[in-house]
Amino acid sequence: MAAGVAHEIRNPLASIKGYAQFARTSFEKDQQTYQDLSVILDEVDRLDLIVESFMGFALPNKPDKKWVYIEDLLDETIQLLKSDFLNAAVGVRLITAGKTKLFIDAGQIKQVFINIIINAIQASKASGEIVIKTLNSVDGFFTVEIIDQGTGIKEEIMDKVFTPFYTTKEKGTGLGLSISSRIIQNHGGALEIDSTMKQGVRVLIKMPLKGDLNHES
């Protein structure tokens, strides 16, 4: 049903986008009609993102797990978001505990990293720094910590942050954390948020260490 609804929404969105793009070619960039059509196109893209996020939440793919070095995946994610860090004037520091293999779906876990790091960038002030740490744990789980220096999360909304479609952002979908939490749960782990620090938020992504090939020092 979810796929059918998404399809029915995306078809008219594609038509609106196509007609708006065509109509915009008749105007100069400094004309009001060009700017109005640009707003329409931006909003169509935002609606398409919401539909895509909804699909990811309603129909999560079963993890296709393989042995992956988690530090390499984190480094790939940081490189992918390089322009986001530069545009926000926010630094990033990766502190690893060695080379660790986890049995995961690399694409899904990378999406979790992207969601959490983008949240951290958006919460950070210019010249701030995001610290990403990997920690070996004694309880059978491997932990990735993502720490920002933003304003933190208000206590009264902490119990709502994983609620689907709940967001405090003007253009947010409210699904990023919900989807991320579900992905980690499907990997047998847990996603936790600590906003008790004096400044910023610490997100803990816990994934199980499995098998005999899980760690190389």
VENBELJO-V497203 format. One line per field, one symbol per residue. burial: + if it has 9 or more other C-alpha atoms within 8 Angstrom, else -. A space follows every 50 residues. Layout:
burial: ???
//
This chain:
burial: -----+--++--+--++--++-++--+------++-++-++--+-+-+++ +-+++++-----+--+-++++-++--+---+--+++-+++++---+--++ ++++++-+++++++++++-++-+++--++++++++-----++++++++++ +++-------+++--+------+++++++++-+++++-+++--++----+ ++++++++++---+---
//
